[in-house]
Amino acid sequence: MINLKVIYKIIGSLLFIEAALMSVCLIMAMAYGEDDMYAFLYAVGITAACGAVLRYMGRNSGNMLSRRDAYLVVSLAWVLFSLFGTLPFVTGGYIKSFTDAYFETMSGFTTTGATIIDDVECLPHAILFWRSLTHWIGGLGIVFFTIALLPSLIGGSVKIFAAESTGPIKMKLHPKISTNSKWIGSVYIILTLACALSYMFFGMDWFDAINYSMSTTGTGGFATHNASIAHFQSPGIEYSAILFCFLSGTNFTLLYFTMAKLRFRELFMNSEFRLYFILVAAFSLFIACELVVHNGYDVEHALRSSLFQVTAFITTTGFFSDDAGLWPHVTWVVLSFCMFIGACSGSTSGGLKCVRGVMLLRIVRNEFRQILHPNAVLPLKIDSTNVPNNKRVTLLAFLTVDLILILVCSFIFIVQGIESTNAVTVTLSSLGNVGPALGSDIGPTMSWSSLPDNVKWICTLLMLVGRLEIFSVLVIFTSAFWKDN
């Protein structure tokens, strides 16, 4: 039986948090004296009022959640957070269509970064800040912040964390999940501040630096300029973005051990990080060679551009410093694989995650050994952690559903008249929370405004499914989920 009262209580609390975050944008709108002040005033009022109603409906609910409640509350949290997040866009008239507003907001909170706004530079400062803030909030997860900020909900926090956290293997710092979230959150804040200071050092003003740093550490991709990072034409800014995108794609628990306890060797002792590092290095070197040979780039420019785009795609950040649509088509294949594989589990990035890549490679290795030694018992270990058989089955199920979604949605998009390369990369980009697409109609530097409305809604669902690791959302649509037993 679904415990509706505790769900009302949690969602109401989340809406209060969202109203508070919108209030920051309201203060910024008042400071700049722009016309988005009333949009945020209405948004704060409506969001807080709905939060109060839900809190009232959830009074005397208790704190305990069942596993079923946890999966439902996480999905509802993202859907409703995005719904109320559309209010500044809609009430201010900055996005005319509700479909477009919801797409933009879901893209922000899921850190996808795909946009339907053709000219972001015409938007007022507070609206631009709200877009970037959605990335930052969504980076570690809406409910993740709730666990840290609302200790009254700790009774069911472990199940919520399991429903929302990314990756098949969880690294724990402390028995209390709220303590974990605060420690990992501190790493997130330090990365954001360091990134902002780095951007300012290389010439950004404080407003751009804060916005781009939130998009960078949230691995989102929303920008305050139409040309993204390319607007600044600064190698220093590009190298800073490469560094902080790469760090934000690393497992945050691993980063905590490295930064707080000075265990730097643990980075390269970690199998997932090694694969992540090797993929970034190998793909960047390959694309750099292609750019030197076929596009006439000098060596430094080729290495910087290739490293930037590979890092942006594999961490699912989606920034661009160059137009990859003009690169040799073989580089599109490499970047598409980056979209698919993603960075590390326990980071703000999307995609399959490198830890699953490590598991798949070791499963294949074990299969070859099993052929030669049929009676051998071959364990699957990831950094001294034994992966049980049920996790292996879950991995194969995850990969199967992932591929089915890619094939089915790509087919639907092609039927809708979308060019085939765009159809595949739009699907990969949405499901992997990447942002840019590759193709002739919607290139990596273009908005998605030309997509039909029904395609935008499918992409919105894919963003949510990808952000919550597929099963957390799809399980709600099974009949077994709603049965009392």
Summary of the structure (lengths in Angstrom):
residues: 485
radius of gyration: 21.8
end to end distance: 7.9
largest distance: 74.4
contacts: 1769
relative contact order: 0.10
helix: 69%
strand: 1%
